[in-house]
Amino acid sequence: CVFTNDLTPRSKYPKGSAGYKKTRIEEGASIAKGQALPTDLTDDDKALLYALNYTIKAVTTDTEKFQFNTSIARLMELLNAIGKYQTSANKNDALLRSTVETFLLLYAPYAPHFTEELWERMGNGYSIFNQAWPVCDESKLVKDTVEIAVQINGQVKFRVNIAPDASSEDVQNVTARPTPGVHTYLVTVTDLKPATTYYYKCVTSKSESAVMSFSTIDGTDFTAVYVTDIHVSYDDDDIMEEPLKQEAYTVHRMLTAASEKSDIDLLISAGDQASTGLRTEYMSLFSSPLLTSIPFALCAGNHDRKGFDFKYLNNNPNKYNKGLSSYIAQDYWYVKGDVLFMVFDSNCTSAITHRNFAKDAVAKNPDVKWKVAAFHHDMYGIMSEKRMKYSTDYLRPIFGDICDEFGIDLVLTGHTHHYSMSNAVFDDKTTDSIVGKDSITDPKGTIYMVSGSINHPRDEADTQGDVFDENIGYYYLSDEVLYNLIDFSEDSIKISTYTIDGDEPIHTFTINKTSAQGGHPEYTEEDSKRCDSLKMEFEAFFEEFGIFFKVVFGRPSILKKMK
């Protein structure tokens, strides 16, 4: 009998002795008759009733078709469900007994002597074959939720339960969350005063951190560290072993070197903080104790979009919740000193959304002197022909127009891993050259900058076949780790670029402004026609829809565009 281990004693000890173990059926049989079935069902109750009625329906059908082997298989599944229910802290004895009795009725045609004996042991009258055949309750087969497997890059990462009639939007909201069992707690502090140090600590039911602190700035002067493509990686590769530890330590070394040169008031990262978008990568990224006192403003990169956790490990202010966005990020803005920072999610190519966000941010902060944008994808640097085409077809019409219209002074980007700085650009053309210069006053356009990768820098050998954009004013090719100290003041932005082990900067450049407008040309209605916003809106929608399902279900993107 296939159920021997569950229907007959599982012990070498005599029945009634201390070592004797009851079978699952005997445990059910030991429950007294006459108890009322539960009316308020728990999730465990519903799961057992689903398994029971599914088995009734399947065994009835299979037995009538003489498909005995599949009937036995369904009965084994029900027996496993009974065993699982017995271990539940919320089990109901009456439901357990009723389920065991139904199991015996279904099994009776296949093991008449066995089931007759067990039926009698349960205190039931003679005979099991005088009982009515069980009837399936179809209402118990309607599940409140169904389980779906969530895949990232073709691999199942976790499973979630969702309503069977859930819309695609509901599926996105449920699956786009951190790994089950991981909780993130976001805290917002308001009414901070300038030139003040605040102390805090993190407390859970099991642990309490040391006291930590952060300080607010006084006035308009402050220093930010700008980096990009940190690429903390979960998987070992050909370059290094245990990359989580080593690459996180590189971040700490970089912050230490920067802190020795200046007090750091802000850390800006232009995307691809992680290589595969996993929680462990971000936890390693945040492991430096220096980050307990430095605000960290992150952009979403294409590698961050390989998972879901980026969305839940950020607490960004002033998020723009209108229009299209990628499933991990939204545009957001913040003000520090006399600078309006606008952070765009360049994974999303919705020109309308990005422009409306910029318009809203600028309107809410009319008195700032400086406007700085940050996003991941480079526009005027050193890149492959495919990336250059993507820049000219999408990035420049979208973000170039926005920078021209709203007078953006400086754009901080990443993606290509090659350090470069553009001339002042307006209408996709150089308007003020910075070649051979270390400063510029009231530039007639926007300066676009991309820094090298923290953990995966690229040198000259990596530029084979790449295009050097004609608007580049300065570039530096090296496999050294680079970071940038940006000193913001009322009248200037000074950028000093260092290697991680260098005492002196490899490059410095200063942007001066004599007024809020500076040298930015007037943006006309004719300029606004350069971007086909409606066309890009449709493309952005279908691209985001396709990439979301690729990440969740491992399917190809609907709109295949090389990033």
C-alpha positions as CSV (number, residue, x, y, z in Angstrom):
1,C,0.0,0.0,0.0
2,V,1.4,3.4,-1.0
3,F,0.1,5.0,2.2
4,T,1.7,2.5,4.6
5,N,3.8,5.1,6.4
6,D,0.8,7.3,7.1
7,L,-1.9,4.7,7.7
8,T,-0.1,2.1,9.8
9,P,2.1,2.6,12.9
10,R,5.4,4.4,12.0
11,S,7.3,3.0,15.0
12,K,8.9,-0.2,16.1
13,Y,7.5,0.4,19.6
14,P,4.3,-1.4,20.6
15,K,1.1,0.7,20.5
16,G,0.5,2.4,23.8
17,S,4.2,2.5,24.8
18,A,6.1,5.7,25.4
19,G,8.0,5.4,22.1
20,Y,5.0,4.7,19.9
21,K,4.2,7.4,17.2
22,K,0.7,7.8,15.9
23,T,0.1,8.0,12.1
24,R,-1.5,11.1,10.6
25,I,-4.8,9.2,10.3
26,E,-4.6,8.0,13.9
27,E,-4.0,11.6,15.0
28,G,-7.1,12.7,13.2
29,A,-9.0,9.7,14.6
30,S,-8.2,10.7,18.2
31,I,-10.2,13.9,17.9
32,A,-13.6,13.5,19.5
33,K,-16.7,13.5,17.3
34,G,-19.4,16.2,17.4
35,Q,-17.3,19.3,17.4
36,A,-18.6,22.2,15.3
37,L,-16.8,23.1,12.1
38,P,-15.2,26.6,12.0
39,T,-17.2,29.5,10.5
40,D,-14.4,32.1,10.5
41,L,-11.8,30.4,8.4
42,T,-8.1,31.1,8.7
43,D,-5.8,31.0,5.7
44,D,-4.7,27.5,6.8
45,D,-8.3,26.4,7.0
46,K,-9.0,27.7,3.5
47,A,-5.8,26.0,2.1
48,L,-6.9,22.6,3.6
49,L,-10.5,23.0,2.3
50,Y,-9.2,23.9,-1.2
51,A,-7.0,20.7,-1.1
52,L,-9.9,18.6,0.1
53,N,-12.4,19.8,-2.5
54,Y,-9.9,19.7,-5.3
55,T,-9.2,16.0,-4.3
56,I,-12.9,15.2,-4.2
57,K,-13.4,16.5,-7.7
58,A,-10.3,15.0,-9.1
59,V,-10.7,11.5,-7.6
60,T,-14.4,11.4,-8.5
61,T,-13.6,12.1,-12.2
62,D,-10.5,9.9,-12.4
63,T,-12.2,6.9,-10.7
64,E,-15.1,7.1,-13.2
65,K,-12.6,7.1,-16.0
66,F,-10.6,4.2,-14.4
67,Q,-7.6,6.4,-14.1
68,F,-6.6,4.9,-10.7
69,N,-3.0,6.0,-10.7
70,T,-3.9,9.7,-10.9
71,S,-6.5,9.2,-8.2
72,I,-3.8,7.8,-5.9
73,A,-1.6,10.7,-6.7
74,R,-4.3,13.2,-5.7
75,L,-4.9,11.3,-2.5
76,M,-1.2,11.5,-1.6
77,E,-1.3,15.3,-2.2
78,L,-4.3,15.5,0.2
79,L,-2.5,13.5,2.8
80,N,0.4,15.9,2.6
81,A,-2.0,18.8,3.0
82,I,-3.4,17.1,6.1
83,G,0.1,16.7,7.5
84,K,0.9,20.3,6.9
85,Y,-2.3,21.4,8.6
86,Q,-1.6,19.3,11.6
87,T,1.5,21.4,12.3
88,S,-0.4,24.7,12.0
89,A,-0.7,26.7,15.2
90,N,-4.2,27.6,14.1
91,K,-5.6,24.2,13.2
92,N,-9.2,23.4,14.0
93,D,-9.7,19.9,15.4
94,A,-13.3,19.5,13.9
95,L,-12.1,20.5,10.4
96,L,-9.1,18.1,10.7
97,R,-11.3,15.2,11.7
98,S,-13.8,15.9,8.9
99,T,-11.0,16.0,6.4
100,V,-9.6,12.7,7.5
101,E,-13.0,11.1,7.3
102,T,-13.5,12.4,3.8
103,F,-10.0,11.1,2.9
104,L,-11.0,7.6,4.1
105,L,-14.2,7.7,2.0
106,L,-12.3,8.6,-1.1
107,Y,-9.6,6.0,-0.4
108,A,-12.1,3.2,0.4
109,P,-12.6,1.8,-3.2
110,Y,-8.8,1.3,-3.4
111,A,-8.1,-0.2,0.1
112,P,-11.5,-1.5,1.5
113,H,-10.1,-3.4,4.4
114,F,-7.8,-0.7,5.5
115,T,-10.3,2.1,5.4
116,E,-13.0,0.0,7.1
117,E,-10.7,-0.6,10.0
118,L,-9.7,3.0,10.3
119,W,-13.3,4.2,9.9
120,E,-14.2,2.1,12.9
121,R,-11.2,3.3,14.9
122,M,-12.5,6.8,14.4
123,G,-15.7,5.8,16.3
124,N,-17.9,5.7,13.2
125,G,-20.6,3.1,12.7
126,Y,-20.6,0.2,10.3
127,S,-19.8,0.5,7.5
128,I,-17.8,3.0,5.5
129,F,-19.4,1.6,2.4
130,N,-22.8,2.7,3.7
131,Q,-21.8,6.3,3.6
132,A,-22.6,8.8,0.8
133,W,-19.8,9.6,-1.7
134,P,-18.3,13.0,-1.0
135,V,-19.4,15.9,-3.1
136,C,-17.1,18.8,-4.1
137,D,-18.0,22.2,-2.8
138,E,-17.1,24.4,-5.8
139,S,-17.1,27.6,-3.7
140,K,-14.1,26.2,-1.8
141,L,-12.1,26.0,-5.1
142,V,-12.2,29.8,-5.5
143,K,-8.9,31.1,-4.1
144,D,-8.6,34.5,-2.5
145,T,-5.1,34.6,-4.0
146,V,-3.0,32.7,-6.5
147,E,0.8,32.3,-6.3
148,I,3.0,33.6,-9.0
149,A,6.7,33.1,-9.4
150,V,8.7,36.3,-9.9
151,Q,11.7,35.9,-12.1
152,I,14.6,38.3,-12.5
153,N,16.7,37.6,-15.6
154,G,15.1,34.3,-16.1
155,Q,15.7,33.0,-12.5
156,V,13.0,32.6,-9.9
157,K,13.8,35.0,-7.0
158,F,10.7,34.8,-4.9
159,R,7.0,34.0,-5.0
160,V,4.1,36.2,-4.2
161,N,0.3,35.8,-3.7
162,I,-2.1,38.0,-5.6
163,A,-5.9,38.1,-6.3
164,P,-6.8,35.9,-9.3
165,D,-8.6,38.8,-11.0
166,A,-5.8,41.2,-10.4
167,S,-5.0,43.8,-13.1
168,S,-1.6,44.1,-14.7
169,E,-1.1,47.2,-12.5
170,D,-1.9,45.2,-9.4
171,V,0.7,42.6,-10.4
172,Q,3.3,45.3,-10.9
173,N,2.6,46.8,-7.5
174,V,2.8,43.5,-5.7
175,T,5.9,42.1,-7.5
176,A,7.8,45.4,-7.4
177,R,8.8,45.1,-3.8
178,P,11.8,43.9,-1.8
179,T,12.4,40.2,-1.1
180,P,9.7,38.7,1.2
181,G,10.7,38.9,4.8
182,V,12.6,42.1,4.3
183,H,11.1,45.3,5.6
184,T,12.3,48.8,5.0
185,Y,11.4,51.7,7.3
186,L,11.5,55.2,5.8
187,V,11.7,58.2,8.1
188,T,11.1,61.8,7.1
189,V,12.4,64.6,9.3
190,T,11.0,68.1,8.8
191,D,11.7,71.6,10.1
192,L,15.4,71.1,10.2
193,K,17.4,74.3,11.1
194,P,20.5,75.5,9.4
195,A,24.0,75.0,11.0
196,T,22.6,72.4,13.4
197,T,23.8,68.9,14.3
198,Y,21.1,66.3,14.9
199,Y,21.6,63.0,16.6
200,Y,19.7,59.7,16.0
201,K,19.9,56.0,16.4
202,C,18.1,53.0,14.9
203,V,16.2,50.7,17.2
204,T,14.4,47.4,16.6
205,S,12.9,44.9,19.0
206,K,16.2,43.0,19.0
207,S,18.9,45.6,18.6
208,E,19.9,49.2,19.0
209,S,22.5,51.1,17.0
210,A,25.1,53.5,18.4
211,V,24.2,57.2,18.4
212,M,24.9,58.7,15.0
213,S,24.6,62.3,13.8
214,F,24.3,64.6,10.7
215,S,24.7,68.3,10.3
216,T,22.8,70.9,8.2
217,I,24.7,73.6,6.3
218,D,24.7,77.3,7.0
219,G,24.2,79.6,4.0
220,T,24.8,78.8,0.4
221,D,28.3,77.1,0.5
222,F,28.6,73.4,0.6
223,T,30.6,70.5,-0.9
224,A,29.2,67.5,-2.6
225,V,30.9,64.3,-3.8
226,Y,29.8,63.2,-7.3
227,V,30.4,59.6,-8.4
228,T,28.8,57.2,-10.8
229,D,28.6,53.6,-11.8
230,I,29.6,52.2,-8.4
231,H,28.6,48.7,-9.5
232,V,28.7,46.8,-6.3
233,S,28.3,43.2,-7.5
234,Y,26.7,40.2,-5.9
235,D,28.3,37.5,-8.2
236,D,32.0,36.6,-8.4
237,D,33.6,37.4,-11.7
238,D,36.9,37.1,-13.5
239,I,38.1,40.3,-12.0
240,M,37.7,39.7,-8.3
241,E,36.4,37.3,-5.7
242,E,33.9,38.4,-3.0
243,P,33.0,41.6,-4.9
244,L,30.4,42.6,-2.3
245,K,33.1,43.1,0.3
246,Q,35.8,44.5,-2.0
247,E,33.7,46.8,-4.0
248,A,31.9,48.1,-0.9
249,Y,35.3,48.7,0.7
250,T,36.3,50.7,-2.4
251,V,33.3,53.0,-1.8
252,H,34.4,53.4,1.8
253,R,38.0,54.2,0.7
254,M,36.7,56.8,-1.7
255,L,34.5,58.5,0.9
256,T,37.5,58.5,3.3
257,A,39.7,60.1,0.8
258,A,37.1,62.7,0.0
259,S,36.4,63.4,3.7
260,E,40.1,64.1,4.3
261,K,40.0,66.9,1.7
262,S,36.8,68.5,2.7
263,D,33.7,68.3,4.9
264,I,31.2,66.4,2.8
265,D,27.6,67.7,2.8
266,L,26.1,65.6,0.0
267,L,26.9,62.4,-2.0
268,I,25.5,62.3,-5.5
269,S,25.6,59.0,-7.5
270,A,24.5,59.1,-11.1
271,G,23.1,55.6,-11.3
272,D,24.1,51.9,-11.5
273,Q,24.9,51.7,-7.8
274,A,24.4,47.9,-8.1
275,S,25.2,45.5,-10.9
276,T,22.1,43.2,-10.7
277,G,19.7,45.3,-8.6
278,L,19.8,43.0,-5.6
279,R,19.2,44.0,-2.0
280,T,22.5,42.5,-0.8
281,E,24.3,44.8,-3.3
282,Y,22.7,47.9,-1.8
283,M,23.2,46.7,1.7
284,S,26.9,46.4,0.9
285,L,26.9,49.8,-0.8
286,F,25.4,51.5,2.4
287,S,27.8,49.7,4.7
288,S,30.3,52.5,5.1
289,P,29.9,54.2,8.5
290,L,30.6,57.5,6.9
291,L,27.2,57.3,5.2
292,T,25.4,57.6,8.5
293,S,26.1,61.3,8.4
294,I,26.1,62.1,4.6
295,P,22.9,62.5,2.6
296,F,23.0,60.1,-0.4
297,A,21.1,61.2,-3.5
298,L,20.9,58.4,-6.1
299,C,19.9,58.2,-9.7
300,A,18.3,55.0,-11.2
301,G,20.6,53.3,-13.7
302,N,19.8,50.5,-16.1
303,H,21.6,48.0,-13.9
304,D,19.5,49.1,-10.9
305,R,16.5,48.3,-13.0
306,K,17.5,44.6,-13.1
307,G,15.7,44.1,-9.8
308,F,13.1,45.8,-7.6
309,D,14.9,46.7,-4.4
310,F,16.2,50.1,-5.6
311,K,12.7,51.5,-5.2
312,Y,12.4,50.5,-1.6
313,L,15.9,51.5,-0.4
314,N,15.5,55.1,-1.3
315,N,13.6,57.8,0.6
316,N,13.6,60.6,-2.0
317,P,11.8,63.9,-1.4
318,N,9.4,65.7,-3.8
319,K,8.8,62.7,-6.1
320,Y,6.8,63.4,-9.2
321,N,3.9,61.0,-9.3
322,K,2.3,62.1,-12.5
323,G,2.8,60.7,-15.9
324,L,4.9,57.7,-16.9
325,S,7.8,56.3,-14.9
326,S,9.9,53.2,-14.7
327,Y,8.9,50.6,-12.1
328,I,11.8,51.4,-9.8
329,A,12.1,55.2,-9.7
330,Q,10.5,58.6,-10.3
331,D,11.9,62.0,-11.0
332,Y,12.5,64.0,-7.8
333,W,14.0,67.3,-6.7
334,Y,15.6,68.9,-3.7
335,V,17.2,72.2,-2.8
336,K,20.5,72.6,-0.9
337,G,22.0,76.0,-0.4
338,D,21.2,78.1,-3.5
339,V,21.0,75.1,-5.8
340,L,17.9,73.3,-7.2
341,F,18.8,69.6,-7.9
342,M,16.6,67.8,-10.3
343,V,17.1,64.0,-10.5
344,F,15.6,62.4,-13.6
345,D,15.0,58.7,-14.2
346,S,16.5,58.4,-17.7
347,N,15.5,54.8,-17.9
348,C,12.1,56.2,-18.8
349,T,11.9,58.1,-22.2
350,S,8.7,59.9,-21.5
351,A,9.5,63.4,-22.7
352,I,6.2,64.8,-21.5
353,T,6.6,63.4,-17.9
354,H,10.2,64.7,-17.6
355,R,9.4,68.2,-18.9
356,N,6.3,68.5,-16.7
357,F,8.5,67.5,-13.7
358,A,11.1,70.1,-14.5
359,K,8.5,72.8,-15.0
360,D,6.9,71.9,-11.7
361,A,10.3,71.9,-9.8
362,V,11.4,75.2,-11.3
363,A,8.1,76.8,-10.6
364,K,8.2,75.8,-6.9
365,N,11.8,77.1,-6.5
366,P,11.8,80.4,-8.5
367,D,14.5,82.1,-6.4
368,V,17.4,79.6,-6.7
369,K,20.5,80.8,-8.6
370,W,21.8,77.4,-9.8
371,K,20.0,74.5,-11.5
372,V,21.8,71.1,-11.6
373,A,20.4,68.0,-13.2
374,A,21.5,64.4,-12.5
375,F,20.5,61.3,-14.5
376,H,22.3,58.1,-15.5
377,H,22.7,58.0,-19.3
378,D,25.5,60.1,-20.8
379,M,24.7,62.4,-23.7
380,Y,27.9,64.1,-24.9
381,G,30.7,61.7,-24.0
382,I,32.7,58.8,-25.3
383,M,30.4,55.9,-26.2
384,S,29.7,53.1,-28.7
385,E,27.9,53.9,-31.9
386,K,24.7,52.2,-30.7
387,R,24.8,54.3,-27.5
388,M,25.5,57.4,-29.5
389,K,22.5,56.7,-31.7
390,Y,20.3,56.2,-28.6
391,S,21.6,59.6,-27.3
392,T,20.9,61.4,-30.5
393,D,17.5,59.8,-31.0
394,Y,16.2,60.0,-27.5
395,L,18.3,61.6,-24.8
396,R,19.2,64.8,-26.6
397,P,15.7,65.6,-27.8
398,I,14.3,64.9,-24.4
399,F,16.8,66.2,-21.9
400,G,18.6,68.6,-24.2
401,D,15.4,70.4,-24.7
402,I,14.6,70.5,-21.0
403,C,18.1,71.8,-20.1
404,D,17.7,74.5,-22.8
405,E,14.2,75.5,-21.8
406,F,14.9,75.7,-18.0
407,G,18.4,77.0,-18.1
408,I,20.2,74.0,-16.5
409,D,23.7,75.0,-15.6
410,L,25.3,71.5,-15.0
411,V,24.3,68.0,-15.8
412,L,25.9,65.0,-13.9
413,T,25.6,61.7,-15.7
414,G,27.3,58.2,-15.9
415,H,26.7,55.0,-17.9
416,T,29.7,55.0,-20.2
417,H,32.4,54.8,-17.5
418,H,34.6,57.3,-19.3
419,Y,35.4,60.7,-17.7
420,S,34.5,63.7,-19.9
421,M,33.1,67.2,-19.7
422,S,31.3,68.9,-22.6
423,N,31.6,72.4,-23.9
424,A,28.6,74.6,-23.1
425,V,25.8,73.2,-25.3
426,F,22.6,74.7,-26.5
427,D,20.3,73.4,-29.3
428,D,22.6,70.3,-29.5
429,K,25.6,72.5,-30.5
430,T,28.6,73.9,-28.8
431,T,28.0,77.6,-27.9
432,D,31.0,78.2,-25.6
433,S,34.1,76.1,-25.8
434,I,36.0,75.0,-22.6
435,V,38.9,73.5,-24.5
436,G,42.1,74.5,-22.7
437,K,40.3,76.4,-20.0
438,D,39.9,75.9,-16.3
439,S,36.8,78.2,-15.9
440,I,34.0,79.8,-17.8
441,T,31.7,82.7,-16.8
442,D,28.1,82.9,-17.8
443,P,28.3,80.0,-20.3
444,K,25.8,80.2,-23.2
445,G,24.4,76.8,-22.5
446,T,24.6,73.7,-20.3
447,I,27.8,71.8,-19.4
448,Y,27.3,68.0,-19.4
449,M,29.7,65.8,-17.3
450,V,30.2,62.1,-16.9
451,S,32.6,60.6,-14.4
452,G,34.4,57.3,-14.4
453,S,33.1,54.1,-12.7
454,I,34.1,53.5,-9.1
455,N,34.5,49.8,-9.4
456,H,34.7,49.1,-13.2
457,P,36.7,52.0,-14.6
458,R,37.6,52.0,-18.3
459,D,40.8,53.2,-19.8
460,E,41.9,54.1,-23.3
461,A,42.0,50.4,-24.4
462,D,38.3,50.2,-23.7
463,T,37.5,53.0,-26.2
464,Q,38.2,50.9,-29.3
465,G,35.4,51.5,-31.8
466,D,33.8,54.2,-29.5
467,V,32.7,57.6,-30.8
468,F,34.2,60.8,-29.2
469,D,31.4,63.3,-29.4
470,E,32.3,66.6,-31.1
471,N,30.9,68.6,-28.2
472,I,33.5,67.2,-25.7
473,G,35.7,69.9,-24.2
474,Y,37.8,67.7,-21.9
475,Y,38.3,64.0,-21.3
476,Y,40.5,61.8,-19.2
477,L,41.0,58.1,-19.9
478,S,42.3,55.9,-17.0
479,D,41.6,52.7,-15.2
480,E,42.0,54.6,-11.9
481,V,39.1,55.1,-9.5
482,L,37.9,58.7,-9.9
483,Y,35.6,60.9,-7.7
484,N,34.7,64.5,-7.8
485,L,34.5,67.2,-5.2
486,I,32.0,69.9,-6.2
487,D,32.2,73.1,-4.2
488,F,28.9,75.1,-4.5
489,S,28.8,78.8,-3.6
490,E,26.6,81.7,-4.4
491,D,28.6,82.7,-7.5
492,S,30.4,79.6,-8.7
493,I,30.5,75.8,-9.0
494,K,34.0,74.4,-8.8
495,I,34.6,70.8,-9.8
496,S,37.8,69.1,-8.7
497,T,38.4,65.5,-9.9
498,Y,40.7,63.1,-7.9
499,T,42.0,59.6,-8.2
500,I,41.2,57.6,-5.1
501,D,44.9,57.6,-4.0
502,G,45.8,61.1,-5.3
503,D,46.5,64.2,-3.2
504,E,46.1,66.7,-6.0
505,P,43.3,66.9,-8.5
506,I,43.8,65.6,-12.1
507,H,41.3,68.2,-13.4
508,T,39.6,71.3,-12.1
509,F,37.0,73.4,-13.7
510,T,34.9,76.3,-12.4
511,I,31.6,77.7,-13.7
512,N,30.9,81.3,-12.7
513,K,27.5,83.1,-12.9
514,T,26.9,86.8,-12.5
515,S,23.1,86.4,-12.4
516,A,20.4,83.7,-12.1
517,Q,20.0,83.7,-15.9
518,G,23.7,83.7,-16.5
519,G,24.5,83.3,-20.2
520,H,21.7,81.0,-21.1
521,P,20.1,81.9,-24.4
522,E,16.4,82.6,-24.7
523,Y,14.4,79.4,-25.3
524,T,11.8,80.0,-28.1
525,E,8.7,78.2,-29.3
526,E,10.7,77.1,-32.4
527,D,13.2,75.4,-30.1
528,S,10.4,73.3,-28.5
529,K,9.6,71.6,-31.8
530,R,12.8,69.6,-31.8
531,C,11.3,66.9,-29.6
532,D,8.4,64.7,-30.8
533,S,6.9,64.3,-27.4
534,L,3.8,62.4,-28.4
535,K,5.8,59.8,-30.4
536,M,8.2,59.3,-27.5
537,E,5.3,59.0,-25.0
538,F,4.0,55.9,-26.9
539,E,7.4,54.4,-27.2
540,A,8.2,55.0,-23.5
541,F,4.9,53.3,-22.5
542,F,5.5,50.2,-24.6
543,E,9.2,50.0,-23.6
544,E,8.4,50.2,-19.9
545,F,5.7,47.6,-20.2
546,G,8.0,45.3,-22.1
547,I,11.0,45.7,-19.7
548,F,8.8,45.2,-16.7
549,F,7.6,41.8,-17.9
550,K,11.1,40.9,-19.0
551,V,12.4,41.4,-15.5
552,V,9.4,39.7,-13.8
553,F,8.9,36.8,-16.1
554,G,12.2,36.6,-18.1
555,R,10.5,37.5,-21.4
556,P,12.1,39.6,-24.1
557,S,11.3,43.3,-24.1
558,I,8.5,44.4,-26.4
559,L,10.4,47.4,-27.6
560,K,14.0,46.4,-28.1
561,K,16.2,49.4,-27.9
562,M,19.9,49.3,-27.2
563,K,20.8,51.3,-24.0
